[in-house]
Amino acid sequence: MRIPFRKPGKFSGFDPDLLITKEKFGELKNKLDKLKVSQPKASAEVARLAELGDFSENAEYQMAKGRLRGILHNIFKLEYQLDHSQIINTTDQTDTVQIGHKVTVVNNDNKEKTYQILGSIETNPQAGVISRHSPLGSELIGKSVGDEVKIPLSNKIITYKIIKIE
């Protein structure tokens, strides 16, 4: 089943990044299973509240129907993600940075940081997981140990030197 087409909005021009790890795939699968278990209960609640009569002034019915819509939307969205996702297979090759690798870099201030480069769905910069589409992630891909990348900010340029690829 397709996800319903909505009127284009601010972020409608972006294609979803469907590269995910096996762990994230399992997490999304579990979430989908939980939603599919809760969907019949929500449908039964809507049916029960529909029997009370007047839909226009039945706030409980409107709320239950909204919850059911949200559950169904999330089910469709997760099924689409799972059907179209591509699992990130990290290779043992650590000559160049690839998606899924952990990269240790040193910046201008000699601060060492380790980043893992994954798809946009799994990013968490505080935990050191960056997107392959981020300025740093896109610059690191394809580089080798010893290479430097420059990331321009609004008031300065930060240089990162790759010291280790895992």
Backbone as CSV, one residue per row, in Angstrom:
resi,resn,N_x,N_y,N_z,CA_x,CA_y,CA_z,C_x,C_y,C_z
1,MET,0.842,-1.178,0.000,0.000,0.000,0.000,0.886,1.240,0.000
2,ARG,0.463,2.260,-0.679,1.249,3.486,-0.787,0.928,4.436,0.351
3,ILE,1.898,5.284,0.669,1.672,6.358,1.625,0.862,7.423,0.906
4,PRO,-0.181,7.967,1.549,-1.019,8.963,0.864,-0.218,10.193,0.454
5,PHE,-0.550,10.746,-0.703,0.098,11.954,-1.188,-0.465,13.147,-0.440
6,ARG,0.388,13.964,0.091,-0.018,15.177,0.800,0.414,16.398,-0.008
7,LYS,-0.239,17.494,0.270,0.118,18.757,-0.366,1.581,19.065,-0.058
8,PRO,2.357,19.470,-1.069,3.775,19.744,-0.835,3.972,20.805,0.234
9,GLY,4.908,20.557,1.101,5.213,21.491,2.174,6.677,21.875,2.150
10,LYS,7.136,22.360,3.262,8.489,22.884,3.375,9.549,21.817,3.073
11,PHE,9.335,20.580,3.538,10.339,19.540,3.393,9.914,18.454,2.408
12,SER,9.007,18.743,1.513,8.487,17.703,0.629,9.444,17.334,-0.502
13,GLY,10.443,18.146,-0.772,11.351,17.869,-1.870,12.429,16.857,-1.540
14,PHE,12.507,16.424,-0.277,13.563,15.517,0.136,13.120,14.064,0.005
15,ASP,13.965,13.259,-0.620,13.712,11.831,-0.672,14.207,11.228,0.633
16,PRO,13.472,10.279,1.180,13.927,9.684,2.442,15.202,8.875,2.222
17,ASP,16.083,8.927,3.196,17.321,8.154,3.156,17.011,6.803,3.782
18,LEU,17.056,5.759,2.999,16.614,4.447,3.462,17.762,3.494,3.765
19,LEU,18.968,4.019,3.986,20.089,3.186,4.411,20.039,3.047,5.923
20,ILE,19.914,1.800,6.407,19.835,1.573,7.848,20.681,0.364,8.231
21,THR,21.018,0.286,9.510,21.756,-0.858,10.026,20.792,-1.986,10.346
22,LYS,21.328,-3.184,10.558,20.492,-4.335,10.919,19.775,-4.084,12.241
23,GLU,20.443,-3.416,13.179,19.843,-3.131,14.476,18.632,-2.206,14.326
24,LYS,18.777,-1.174,13.511,17.669,-0.241,13.289,16.534,-0.938,12.554
25,PHE,16.847,-1.828,11.614,15.823,-2.584,10.901,15.009,-3.410,11.897
26,GLY,15.693,-4.081,12.821,14.999,-4.861,13.847,14.149,-3.991,14.755
27,GLU,14.667,-2.827,15.106,13.928,-1.886,15.947,12.648,-1.417,15.252
28,LEU,12.754,-1.071,13.963,11.576,-0.642,13.204,10.571,-1.781,13.059
29,LYS,11.065,-3.009,12.884,10.196,-4.180,12.764,9.421,-4.400,14.060
30,ASN,10.094,-4.278,15.212,9.421,-4.421,16.509,8.367,-3.343,16.700
31,LYS,8.698,-2.126,16.314,7.749,-1.015,16.427,6.516,-1.278,15.565
32,LEU,6.736,-1.798,14.349,5.634,-2.127,13.458,4.753,-3.225,14.061
33,ASP,5.376,-4.241,14.633,4.612,-5.327,15.257,3.738,-4.809,16.402
34,LYS,4.282,-3.906,17.216,3.503,-3.328,18.329,2.327,-2.516,17.804
35,LEU,2.550,-1.753,16.734,1.465,-0.956,16.153,0.376,-1.855,15.579
36,LYS,0.774,-2.952,14.945,-0.212,-3.866,14.371,-1.034,-4.555,15.458
37,VAL,-0.455,-4.743,16.645,-1.202,-5.316,17.767,-2.195,-4.291,18.323
38,SER,-1.793,-3.016,18.366,-2.668,-1.985,18.934,-3.760,-1.527,17.969
39,GLN,-3.584,-1.778,16.670,-4.549,-1.304,15.675,-5.950,-1.906,15.846
40,PRO,-6.114,-3.220,16.075,-7.470,-3.755,16.253,-8.183,-3.181,17.496
41,LYS,-7.414,-2.946,18.562,-8.005,-2.364,19.773,-8.521,-0.952,19.481
42,ALA,-7.728,-0.179,18.731,-8.135,1.185,18.390,-9.353,1.164,17.465
43,SER,-9.402,0.212,16.524,-10.561,0.093,15.633,-11.815,-0.269,16.409
44,ALA,-11.672,-1.179,17.370,-12.820,-1.578,18.200,-13.311,-0.403,19.032
45,GLU,-12.405,0.406,19.527,-12.793,1.580,20.317,-13.552,2.589,19.457
46,VAL,-13.104,2.804,18.229,-13.803,3.717,17.314,-15.205,3.181,17.028
47,ALA,-15.316,1.885,16.782,-16.624,1.285,16.506,-17.552,1.410,17.706
48,ARG,-16.996,1.193,18.911,-17.814,1.302,20.123,-18.318,2.730,20.313
49,LEU,-17.460,3.698,20.101,-17.848,5.096,20.284,-18.776,5.571,19.169
50,ALA,-18.690,4.948,17.987,-19.575,5.326,16.883,-21.018,4.953,17.197
51,GLU,-21.199,3.929,18.007,-22.548,3.492,18.363,-23.261,4.482,19.277
52,LEU,-22.510,5.403,19.870,-23.120,6.364,20.788,-23.933,7.428,20.070
53,GLY,-23.813,7.512,18.764,-24.681,8.423,18.025,-23.963,9.593,17.402
54,ASP,-24.432,10.791,17.680,-24.039,12.046,17.038,-22.513,12.198,16.943
55,PHE,-21.999,12.121,15.708,-20.560,12.207,15.496,-20.026,13.622,15.667
56,SER,-20.814,14.615,15.366,-20.327,15.997,15.390,-20.021,16.483,16.795
57,GLU,-20.702,15.948,17.792,-20.466,16.409,19.164,-19.899,15.301,20.047
58,ASN,-19.421,14.252,19.461,-18.872,13.138,20.211,-17.348,13.282,20.234
59,ALA,-16.837,13.973,21.249,-15.403,14.269,21.329,-14.575,12.999,21.492
60,GLU,-15.086,12.042,22.259,-14.344,10.794,22.445,-14.167,10.068,21.109
61,TYR,-15.217,10.073,20.293,-15.155,9.435,18.978,-14.106,10.122,18.104
62,GLN,-14.116,11.461,18.098,-13.157,12.215,17.287,-11.717,11.921,17.726
63,MET,-11.505,11.849,19.044,-10.156,11.562,19.561,-9.721,10.138,19.200
64,ALA,-10.636,9.180,19.350,-10.314,7.791,19.034,-10.022,7.630,17.543
65,LYS,-10.800,8.316,16.724,-10.584,8.243,15.282,-9.228,8.857,14.903
66,GLY,-8.861,9.952,15.559,-7.553,10.573,15.335,-6.418,9.636,15.728
67,ARG,-6.566,8.941,16.873,-5.549,7.974,17.295,-5.423,6.840,16.282
68,LEU,-6.569,6.348,15.795,-6.558,5.271,14.803,-5.874,5.730,13.516
69,ARG,-6.163,6.955,13.086,-5.506,7.494,11.888,-3.988,7.556,12.077
70,GLY,-3.569,8.004,13.256,-2.139,8.081,13.560,-1.483,6.711,13.538
71,ILE,-2.152,5.714,14.110,-1.614,4.353,14.112,-1.497,3.834,12.686
72,LEU,-2.545,4.020,11.883,-2.519,3.538,10.501,-1.442,4.246,9.676
73,HIS,-1.302,5.550,9.892,-0.266,6.303,9.174,1.119,5.774,9.532
74,ASN,1.350,5.536,10.824,2.650,5.021,11.247,2.896,3.617,10.704
75,ILE,1.854,2.785,10.632,1.999,1.453,10.057,2.399,1.551,8.592
76,PHE,1.704,2.385,7.830,2.032,2.548,6.408,3.455,3.064,6.222
77,LYS,3.832,4.047,7.042,5.158,4.638,6.939,6.249,3.607,7.262
78,LEU,6.063,2.837,8.334,7.049,1.836,8.709,7.131,0.705,7.685
79,GLU,5.979,0.291,7.148,5.999,-0.750,6.114,6.754,-0.268,4.883
80,TYR,6.566,0.992,4.515,7.291,1.555,3.373,8.796,1.559,3.646
81,GLN,9.172,2.023,4.842,10.591,2.070,5.193,11.206,0.677,5.171
82,LEU,10.516,-0.295,5.740,11.056,-1.650,5.806,11.121,-2.305,4.427
83,ASP,10.117,-2.041,3.592,10.103,-2.629,2.248,11.169,-2.040,1.336
84,HIS,11.494,-0.770,1.524,12.401,-0.088,0.611,13.796,0.163,1.203
85,SER,14.012,-0.205,2.447,15.298,0.091,3.079,16.405,-0.805,2.552
86,GLN,17.599,-0.303,2.669,18.791,-1.047,2.285,19.660,-1.180,3.529
87,ILE,20.025,-2.409,3.858,20.851,-2.655,5.032,22.290,-2.251,4.721
88,ILE,22.909,-1.530,5.658,24.294,-1.106,5.501,25.182,-2.295,5.843
89,ASN,25.949,-2.746,4.879,26.908,-3.836,5.090,28.294,-3.229,5.140
90,THR,28.865,-3.195,6.335,30.211,-2.657,6.446,31.201,-3.711,5.984
91,THR,32.181,-3.263,5.254,33.205,-4.176,4.748,34.401,-4.146,5.685
92,ASP,35.241,-5.156,5.565,36.466,-5.200,6.363,37.512,-4.235,5.822
93,GLN,37.268,-3.702,4.639,38.178,-2.761,3.991,38.144,-1.451,4.768
94,THR,39.287,-1.055,5.296,39.359,0.206,6.036,40.380,1.158,5.420
95,ASP,40.640,0.995,4.123,41.557,1.909,3.443,40.914,3.273,3.239
96,THR,39.621,3.263,2.882,38.886,4.516,2.687,37.612,4.477,3.528
97,VAL,37.110,5.644,3.859,35.904,5.770,4.678,34.685,5.413,3.839
98,GLN,33.850,4.521,4.367,32.601,4.117,3.723,31.470,4.284,4.728
99,ILE,30.240,4.187,4.229,29.079,4.271,5.111,29.110,3.084,6.061
100,GLY,28.927,3.365,7.352,28.963,2.332,8.375,30.263,2.325,9.163
101,HIS,31.311,2.947,8.634,32.593,2.977,9.326,32.585,3.973,10.480
102,LYS,33.449,3.685,11.452,33.729,4.649,12.519,35.042,5.330,12.156
103,VAL,35.030,6.650,12.208,36.189,7.439,11.798,36.635,8.301,12.968
104,THR,37.898,8.205,13.313,38.460,9.049,14.363,39.213,10.182,13.691
105,VAL,38.876,11.414,14.088,39.480,12.601,13.492,40.022,13.513,14.586
106,VAL,40.949,14.378,14.182,41.477,15.415,15.067,41.167,16.746,14.399
107,ASN,40.599,17.699,15.174,40.254,19.004,14.597,41.363,20.027,14.841
108,ASN,41.083,21.294,14.509,42.062,22.382,14.648,42.612,22.503,16.062
109,ASP,41.762,22.221,17.061,42.139,22.398,18.463,42.786,21.145,19.050
110,ASN,43.194,20.198,18.204,43.780,18.917,18.612,42.845,18.090,19.493
111,LYS,41.548,18.267,19.281,40.564,17.447,19.991,40.224,16.253,19.115
112,GLU,40.309,15.090,19.712,40.042,13.852,18.979,38.577,13.465,19.166
113,LYS,37.922,13.150,18.058,36.522,12.733,18.094,36.344,11.538,17.171
114,THR,35.411,10.664,17.537,35.092,9.507,16.710,33.655,9.635,16.239
115,TYR,33.443,9.477,14.948,32.111,9.552,14.350,31.823,8.266,13.592
116,GLN,30.576,7.839,13.652,30.134,6.744,12.802,29.242,7.350,11.733
117,ILE,29.471,6.976,10.483,28.723,7.550,9.370,27.636,6.565,8.958
118,LEU,26.372,6.983,9.125,25.215,6.150,8.791,24.227,6.951,7.954
119,GLY,23.060,6.381,7.710,21.995,7.073,6.988,21.328,8.121,7.863
120,SER,20.505,8.957,7.257,19.871,10.071,7.960,18.903,9.634,9.060
121,ILE,18.331,8.449,8.942,17.344,7.987,9.924,17.980,7.781,11.292
122,GLU,19.237,7.397,11.325,19.882,7.005,12.579,20.800,8.053,13.187
123,THR,20.818,9.253,12.682,21.777,10.245,13.168,21.520,10.616,14.619
124,ASN,22.614,10.819,15.331,22.594,11.285,16.707,23.955,11.921,16.974
125,PRO,24.121,13.197,16.637,25.435,13.833,16.752,26.020,13.802,18.165
126,GLN,25.170,13.855,19.198,25.678,13.807,20.568,26.339,12.460,20.862
127,ALA,25.850,11.397,20.227,26.424,10.064,20.419,27.505,9.757,19.389
128,GLY,27.822,10.694,18.505,28.877,10.489,17.527,28.414,9.806,16.253
129,VAL,27.103,9.781,16.004,26.578,9.184,14.780,26.131,10.327,13.875
130,ILE,26.784,10.439,12.698,26.450,11.527,11.778,25.934,10.948,10.470
131,SER,25.201,11.762,9.753,24.606,11.358,8.483,25.644,11.414,7.368
132,ARG,25.437,10.561,6.392,26.306,10.599,5.212,26.048,11.858,4.398
133,HIS,24.916,12.545,4.661,24.580,13.773,3.947,25.039,15.032,4.686
134,SER,25.504,14.876,5.927,25.960,16.039,6.686,27.228,16.588,6.046
135,PRO,27.560,17.845,6.313,28.778,18.413,5.702,30.032,17.590,6.023
136,LEU,30.188,17.187,7.276,31.366,16.411,7.653,31.299,14.999,7.078
137,GLY,30.142,14.356,7.187,29.988,12.991,6.683,30.240,12.884,5.194
138,SER,29.687,13.816,4.438,29.872,13.763,2.979,31.324,14.041,2.580
139,GLU,32.024,14.855,3.341,33.433,15.127,3.045,34.327,13.956,3.417
140,LEU,33.970,13.228,4.486,34.810,12.118,4.944,34.738,10.897,4.031
141,ILE,33.578,10.671,3.394,33.405,9.472,2.582,34.410,9.467,1.419
142,GLY,35.106,8.359,1.304,36.093,8.200,0.240,37.504,8.627,0.615
143,LYS,37.670,9.249,1.779,38.998,9.704,2.207,39.739,8.580,2.935
144,SER,41.054,8.738,3.077,41.915,7.738,3.721,42.544,8.317,4.983
145,VAL,43.213,7.442,5.747,43.926,7.883,6.946,44.997,8.888,6.535
146,GLY,45.076,10.006,7.254,46.042,11.059,6.947,45.461,12.185,6.112
147,ASP,44.326,11.947,5.448,43.692,12.995,4.644,43.067,14.045,5.552
148,GLU,42.986,15.252,5.033,42.340,16.348,5.757,41.112,16.809,4.994
149,VAL,40.073,17.166,5.747,38.867,17.742,5.143,38.612,19.075,5.819
150,LYS,38.106,20.018,5.040,37.820,21.361,5.567,36.324,21.593,5.503
151,ILE,35.767,21.988,6.649,34.337,22.255,6.752,34.154,23.745,7.038
152,PRO,33.575,24.488,6.089,33.375,25.920,6.320,32.175,26.168,7.236
153,LEU,32.388,26.984,8.249,31.307,27.462,9.118,31.069,28.925,8.803
154,SER,30.147,29.538,9.504,29.806,30.924,9.185,30.972,31.886,9.414
155,ASN,31.787,31.634,10.449,32.854,32.588,10.746,34.266,32.006,10.660
156,LYS,34.395,30.679,10.417,35.725,30.087,10.314,35.657,28.769,9.551
157,ILE,36.801,28.203,9.290,36.892,26.902,8.620,37.550,25.924,9.591
158,ILE,36.898,24.796,9.806,37.449,23.768,10.690,38.070,22.680,9.820
159,THR,39.287,22.308,10.159,39.997,21.256,9.444,40.025,20.009,10.309
160,TYR,39.641,18.899,9.720,39.674,17.600,10.404,40.681,16.712,9.692
161,LYS,41.536,16.040,10.476,42.505,15.096,9.919,42.088,13.705,10.367
162,ILE,41.998,12.775,9.424,41.589,11.413,9.724,42.798,10.666,10.303
163,ILE,42.598,10.075,11.507,43.701,9.338,12.112,43.420,7.840,12.221
164,LYS,42.130,7.449,12.144,41.820,6.026,12.222,40.467,5.737,11.582
165,ILE,40.381,4.611,10.864,39.135,4.156,10.254,38.879,2.746,10.766
166,GLU,37.689,2.522,11.311,37.319,1.193,11.816,36.089,0.698,11.081
